[in-house]
Amino acid sequence: FFLDDPVNGDQFEQSDDRTVLGAHPRVEFYNKLAGMDGIFKIGLQARRDNIDPVGLYHTVDRVRIGTTREDKVVETSVGIYAEETLQVTDKFRTVLGLRNDQYYFDVNSNIPQNSGNVDASIVSPKLSLIFGPWAKTEYFLNYGYGFHSNDARGTTITVDPVTGNPAQKVDPLVRSKGSEVGVRSEIIPHLETSLSLWQLKLDSELLFVGDAGTTEPSRPSKRTGVEWTNHYRPYSWLLVDLDLSVSRTRFTDEDSAGDYIPGSLEKVASFGVTVDSLGPWYGMLQYRYFGARPLTEDNSVRSSSTQITNLRVGYKIDPKWRAHMDVYNLFDRKDSDISYFYASQLQGEAAPVDDIHYHPVEPRTVRFTLIVNF
């Protein structure tokens, strides 16, 4: 494309060189509370990302000719959680959880105005009520708070690296609130099935746009949906999976642009057959379907659907050695992995054109793997 640079073109490179360290110590023990049997769990999750550098570069034929922005980022998160499961009666139990997350962002940018330090914390309570089982069937209700973290560079940005104009910082941690009601059953022999209705609200969907090196404020949203999950094992060596999901996603504020969330999935399905230890043989066939999704807020432009089938066939040579072959995108479909709608300009065009742009799924690929256990 030649929209931003009519001479050299708009090709760019993103670089991310990081080291990730983490720990997850946890412990659980049985206890009694007001005469009720309980299980208490407590734990800590810690992670540190040292990213040096994370960068966005202007390139020609994959050779860098300029730097849009380049940063050294250190991101540290520590989450402490506790959970108590109480067996209130033979047919009723509760799970009460509480989690506190603390984040630290340290950004050192080649644009000094975009450097800085930010820290934030958030507390997330959660509650589950489980009733049953009756006839190998139980019913559940889940409610709780959560969050999503934004890109560290978006929390300290003050200047757009391309235009030099003031840029809007994003909140480090964005609150979410979710609820779910459903049923799980094993009443049919060899079948585990669950059906749930869920809802998720986000205070905002603020994003860091890696292609542009800046932040893009978005809007509060609400998602509702239904999920049906099935695991059927007619024989000890055969497992059949079927998962279906349908959802409705909308922005919840008023805007003339529309209330659809671009790129949000509405229909997802997966089907799989797994063979485990059929003599020396094992393998898997998995099919996944992603339905068409909106690409604009008014739903006037939509993507096509995506279908992918993967295959694995393996053989256990002896107790130590085994080998398998994977075929990704078995039927070599030419679908899109992700789609966008925006303006671009080809060389020779007089003006930019609004159109669908996509990243294709990987073509049919075959991989052979040999595994030895000592």
Secondary structure, DSSP 8 states (H G I E B T S, - for coil): --SS-TTT-S-EEEEEEEEEEEE--EEEEEEEETTEEEEEEEEEEEEEEEEEEEEEEEEETTEEEEEEEEEEEEEEEEEEEEEEEEEEETTEEEEEEEEEEEEEEEEEESSGGG-EEEEEEEEEEEEEEEEEEETTEEEEEEEEEEEEE--HHHHH--B-TTT--B-----SEEEEEEEEEEEEE--STTEEEEEEEEEEEES---EEETTTTEEE----EEEEEEEEEEEEEEETTEEEEEEEEEEEEEE-S--TT-SB-TT---EEEEEEEEEEEETTEEEEEEEEEE---BSSTTS-SB---EEEEEEEEEEE-SSSEEEEEEEESTT----EEEEEEEEE--TT-SS-EEEEEEEE----EEEEEEEE--
